[in-house]
Amino acid sequence: MRLQISSVTLSYLIHSSEDTDKLHRIVCEALGINDAEIMKESLEGHYGNDIGFAKAHLTGKRAKEVVQRISLELSEKSRKELLAQLDISMDEHDALYLRLDRQSMGSGLSLSDQEPIRVKIKFKFRIDDHDLMRSAFIEEMKL
């Protein structure tokens, strides 16, 4: 079943010890997004430390392009892991959540819970059948 991608939201934190420009460049190159598509914000951590927050919300054709890029670049190991955990990676509204490893970006994409690039993928239309939505994600992500 082929469903249209509605949106992709990417978000990640940048610690003061990290090279902000380098991280943005790596994320943009790995996911095929433009720096201008990323909203950047400065936050203060619990202990007064500087933390950067970056977020991009893409819709329509741009969202589809990013999902295709993730699908093509995701490692085989991560594909198997995602397929095995697909049900817990989907929320009650059938959005798919991925956590991409920021350390391996630039040499492919893999899943990780450590300092991830968070990705939320939503379809334009929701079918009131979790198994059909699951199948649609499997097809879209080429799992």
Phi and psi in degrees as GROMACS dihedral restraints (atoms count N, CA, C in turn):
[ dihedral_restraints ]
;  ai    aj    ak    al  type     phi  dphi    fc
    3     4     5     6     1  -102.5    20    10
    4     5     6     7     1   118.3    20    10
    6     7     8     9     1  -116.2    20    10
    7     8     9    10     1   151.9    20    10
    9    10    11    12     1   -82.6    20    10
   10    11    12    13     1   133.4    20    10
   12    13    14    15     1   -71.2    20    10
   13    14    15    16     1   130.7    20    10
   15    16    17    18     1   -90.0    20    10
   16    17    18    19     1   -51.3    20    10
   18    19    20    21     1  -157.0    20    10
   19    20    21    22     1   159.1    20    10
   21    22    23    24     1  -131.7    20    10
   22    23    24    25     1   130.4    20    10
   24    25    26    27     1  -119.2    20    10
   25    26    27    28     1   125.7    20    10
   27    28    29    30     1  -112.2    20    10
   28    29    30    31     1   141.2    20    10
   30    31    32    33     1  -151.6    20    10
   31    32    33    34     1   150.1    20    10
   33    34    35    36     1  -162.1    20    10
   34    35    36    37     1   156.8    20    10
   36    37    38    39     1   -99.4    20    10
   37    38    39    40     1   149.8    20    10
   39    40    41    42     1  -126.7    20    10
   40    41    42    43     1   118.2    20    10
   42    43    44    45     1   -82.1    20    10
   43    44    45    46     1   155.9    20    10
   45    46    47    48     1   -61.1    20    10
   46    47    48    49     1   -22.3    20    10
   48    49    50    51     1   -81.9    20    10
   49    50    51    52     1    -6.8    20    10
   51    52    53    54     1   -95.9    20    10
   52    53    54    55     1   152.5    20    10
   54    55    56    57     1   -81.4    20    10
   55    56    57    58     1   101.1    20    10
   57    58    59    60     1   -57.4    20    10
   58    59    60    61     1   -48.3    20    10
   60    61    62    63     1   -62.1    20    10
   61    62    63    64     1   -41.7    20    10
   63    64    65    66     1   -63.8    20    10
   64    65    66    67     1   -44.5    20    10
   66    67    68    69     1   -62.6    20    10
   67    68    69    70     1   -45.9    20    10
   69    70    71    72     1   -59.6    20    10
   70    71    72    73     1   -42.6    20    10
   72    73    74    75     1   -62.2    20    10
   73    74    75    76     1   -44.6    20    10
   75    76    77    78     1   -63.9    20    10
   76    77    78    79     1   -44.4    20    10
   78    79    80    81     1   -63.5    20    10
   79    80    81    82     1   -45.6    20    10
   81    82    83    84     1   -60.5    20    10
   82    83    84    85     1   -46.2    20    10
   84    85    86    87     1   -66.5    20    10
   85    86    87    88     1   -43.8    20    10
   87    88    89    90     1   -66.9    20    10
   88    89    90    91     1   -35.7    20    10
   90    91    92    93     1  -105.8    20    10
   91    92    93    94     1    -2.2    20    10
   93    94    95    96     1    70.5    20    10
   94    95    96    97     1    37.3    20    10
   96    97    98    99     1  -113.8    20    10
   97    98    99   100     1   161.7    20    10
   99   100   101   102     1   -95.7    20    10
  100   101   102   103     1   146.8    20    10
  102   103   104   105     1   -56.8    20    10
  103   104   105   106     1   -34.1    20    10
  105   106   107   108     1   -66.7    20    10
  106   107   108   109     1   -18.4    20    10
  108   109   110   111     1   -83.2    20    10
  109   110   111   112     1    -6.3    20    10
  111   112   113   114     1  -100.4    20    10
  112   113   114   115     1   125.1    20    10
  114   115   116   117     1   -88.8    20    10
  115   116   117   118     1   129.6    20    10
  117   118   119   120     1  -116.8    20    10
  118   119   120   121     1   140.8    20    10
  120   121   122   123     1  -141.7    20    10
  121   122   123   124     1   144.7    20    10
  123   124   125   126     1   -99.9    20    10
  124   125   126   127     1   132.6    20    10
  126   127   128   129     1  -124.5    20    10
  127   128   129   130     1   167.5    20    10
  129   130   131   132     1  -116.1    20    10
  130   131   132   133     1   129.3    20    10
  132   133   134   135     1   -74.3    20    10
  133   134   135   136     1   174.8    20    10
  135   136   137   138     1   -57.5    20    10
  136   137   138   139     1   -34.0    20    10
  138   139   140   141     1  -100.3    20    10
  139   140   141   142     1    18.8    20    10
  141   142   143   144     1    84.3    20    10
  142   143   144   145     1     3.6    20    10
  144   145   146   147     1   -77.5    20    10
  145   146   147   148     1   152.0    20    10
  147   148   149   150     1   -77.8    20    10
  148   149   150   151     1   133.3    20    10
  150   151   152   153     1  -132.9    20    10
  151   152   153   154     1   132.3    20    10
  153   154   155   156     1   -95.4    20    10
  154   155   156   157     1   148.4    20    10
  156   157   158   159     1  -127.5    20    10
  157   158   159   160     1   130.8    20    10
  159   160   161   162     1  -124.9    20    10
  160   161   162   163     1   139.1    20    10
  162   163   164   165     1  -147.3    20    10
  163   164   165   166     1   139.8    20    10
  165   166   167   168     1  -132.1    20    10
  166   167   168   169     1   131.9    20    10
  168   169   170   171     1  -119.9    20    10
  169   170   171   172     1   114.6    20    10
  171   172   173   174     1  -116.3    20    10
  172   173   174   175     1   142.7    20    10
  174   175   176   177     1  -128.0    20    10
  175   176   177   178     1   167.5    20    10
  177   178   179   180     1    58.6    20    10
  178   179   180   181     1  -133.0    20    10
  180   181   182   183     1   -59.6    20    10
  181   182   183   184     1   -40.2    20    10
  183   184   185   186     1   -64.2    20    10
  184   185   186   187     1   -39.8    20    10
  186   187   188   189     1   -63.0    20    10
  187   188   189   190     1   -44.8    20    10
  189   190   191   192     1   -59.7    20    10
  190   191   192   193     1   -42.9    20    10
  192   193   194   195     1   -62.4    20    10
  193   194   195   196     1   -41.2    20    10
  195   196   197   198     1   -67.8    20    10
  196   197   198   199     1   -42.1    20    10
  198   199   200   201     1   -63.0    20    10
  199   200   201   202     1   -40.8    20    10
  201   202   203   204     1   -62.2    20    10
  202   203   204   205     1   -41.3    20    10
  204   205   206   207     1   -62.7    20    10
  205   206   207   208     1   -46.2    20    10
  207   208   209   210     1   -61.4    20    10
  208   209   210   211     1   -44.5    20    10
  210   211   212   213     1   -59.7    20    10
  211   212   213   214     1   -41.9    20    10
  213   214   215   216     1   -72.0    20    10
  214   215   216   217     1   -36.1    20    10
  216   217   218   219     1   -93.3    20    10
  217   218   219   220     1   -12.6    20    10
  219   220   221   222     1   -66.4    20    10
  220   221   222   223     1   130.5    20    10
  222   223   224   225     1   -63.2    20    10
  223   224   225   226     1   156.7    20    10
  225   226   227   228     1   -61.7    20    10
  226   227   228   229     1   -40.8    20    10
  228   229   230   231     1   -60.7    20    10
  229   230   231   232     1   -43.5    20    10
  231   232   233   234     1   -68.3    20    10
  232   233   234   235     1   -34.1    20    10
  234   235   236   237     1   -60.4    20    10
  235   236   237   238     1   -46.1    20    10
  237   238   239   240     1   -64.8    20    10
  238   239   240   241     1   -41.5    20    10
  240   241   242   243     1   -63.4    20    10
  241   242   243   244     1   -44.4    20    10
  243   244   245   246     1   -63.2    20    10
  244   245   246   247     1   -43.5    20    10
  246   247   248   249     1   -60.7    20    10
  247   248   249   250     1   -42.3    20    10
  249   250   251   252     1   -67.7    20    10
  250   251   252   253     1   -29.2    20    10
  252   253   254   255     1  -111.4    20    10
  253   254   255   256     1    18.1    20    10
  255   256   257   258     1   -58.9    20    10
  256   257   258   259     1   -41.7    20    10
  258   259   260   261     1   -61.8    20    10
  259   260   261   262     1   -37.6    20    10
  261   262   263   264     1   -84.4    20    10
  262   263   264   265     1    -8.4    20    10
  264   265   266   267     1   -90.7    20    10
  265   266   267   268     1    -3.7    20    10
  267   268   269   270     1  -108.9    20    10
  268   269   270   271     1   140.4    20    10
  270   271   272   273     1   -91.5    20    10
  271   272   273   274     1  -176.2    20    10
  273   274   275   276     1   -66.7    20    10
  274   275   276   277     1   -13.9    20    10
  276   277   278   279     1  -102.6    20    10
  277   278   279   280     1     9.7    20    10
  279   280   281   282     1    65.4    20    10
  280   281   282   283     1    29.4    20    10
  282   283   284   285     1   -84.2    20    10
  283   284   285   286     1   146.7    20    10
  285   286   287   288     1  -101.2    20    10
  286   287   288   289     1   132.5    20    10
  288   289   290   291     1  -114.3    20    10
  289   290   291   292     1   127.4    20    10
  291   292   293   294     1  -120.0    20    10
  292   293   294   295     1   150.7    20    10
  294   295   296   297     1  -124.4    20    10
  295   296   297   298     1   104.8    20    10
  297   298   299   300     1   -90.2    20    10
  298   299   300   301     1   141.2    20    10
  300   301   302   303     1   -74.3    20    10
  301   302   303   304     1   113.0    20    10
  303   304   305   306     1   -70.9    20    10
  304   305   306   307     1   -25.2    20    10
  306   307   308   309     1   -72.0    20    10
  307   308   309   310     1   -30.1    20    10
  309   310   311   312     1   -94.5    20    10
  310   311   312   313     1    -6.0    20    10
  312   313   314   315     1   -60.6    20    10
  313   314   315   316     1   140.1    20    10
  315   316   317   318     1   105.4    20    10
  316   317   318   319     1   -24.3    20    10
  318   319   320   321     1  -125.0    20    10
  319   320   321   322     1    29.8    20    10
  321   322   323   324     1   114.3    20    10
  322   323   324   325     1   175.1    20    10
  324   325   326   327     1  -116.8    20    10
  325   326   327   328     1   137.7    20    10
  327   328   329   330     1  -144.1    20    10
  328   329   330   331     1   163.0    20    10
  330   331   332   333     1   -87.0    20    10
  331   332   333   334     1   147.6    20    10
  333   334   335   336     1  -165.2    20    10
  334   335   336   337     1   147.8    20    10
  336   337   338   339     1   -95.6    20    10
  337   338   339   340     1    -5.8    20    10
  339   340   341   342     1   -89.9    20    10
  340   341   342   343     1   112.2    20    10
  342   343   344   345     1    47.9    20    10
  343   344   345   346     1    54.8    20    10
  345   346   347   348     1   -80.7    20    10
  346   347   348   349     1   164.4    20    10
  348   349   350   351     1   -92.2    20    10
  349   350   351   352     1   114.5    20    10
  351   352   353   354     1   -85.3    20    10
  352   353   354   355     1   135.2    20    10
  354   355   356   357     1  -129.3    20    10
  355   356   357   358     1   128.8    20    10
  357   358   359   360     1  -119.5    20    10
  358   359   360   361     1   124.9    20    10
  360   361   362   363     1  -115.9    20    10
  361   362   363   364     1   127.5    20    10
  363   364   365   366     1  -123.4    20    10
  364   365   366   367     1   141.7    20    10
  366   367   368   369     1   -86.6    20    10
  367   368   369   370     1   155.6    20    10
  369   370   371   372     1   -66.5    20    10
  370   371   372   373     1   -41.2    20    10
  372   373   374   375     1  -118.7    20    10
  373   374   375   376     1   143.0    20    10
  375   376   377   378     1  -108.1    20    10
  376   377   378   379     1   130.8    20    10
  378   379   380   381     1   -98.3    20    10
  379   380   381   382     1   134.0    20    10
  381   382   383   384     1   -78.4    20    10
  382   383   384   385     1    49.0    20    10
  384   385   386   387     1  -148.0    20    10
  385   386   387   388     1   105.7    20    10
  387   388   389   390     1   -57.4    20    10
  388   389   390   391     1   -39.5    20    10
  390   391   392   393     1   -65.5    20    10
  391   392   393   394     1   -36.7    20    10
  393   394   395   396     1   -68.9    20    10
  394   395   396   397     1   -38.8    20    10
  396   397   398   399     1   -65.4    20    10
  397   398   399   400     1   -40.5    20    10
  399   400   401   402     1   -60.0    20    10
  400   401   402   403     1   -46.1    20    10
  402   403   404   405     1   -61.5    20    10
  403   404   405   406     1   -38.6    20    10
  405   406   407   408     1   -63.9    20    10
  406   407   408   409     1   -41.0    20    10
  408   409   410   411     1   -66.5    20    10
  409   410   411   412     1   -40.1    20    10
  411   412   413   414     1   -59.4    20    10
  412   413   414   415     1   -43.8    20    10
  414   415   416   417     1   -67.1    20    10
  415   416   417   418     1   -46.7    20    10
  417   418   419   420     1   -64.4    20    10
  418   419   420   421     1   -40.6    20    10
  420   421   422   423     1   -88.0    20    10
  421   422   423   424     1    -1.3    20    10
  423   424   425   426     1    55.0    20    10
  424   425   426   427     1    50.1    20    10
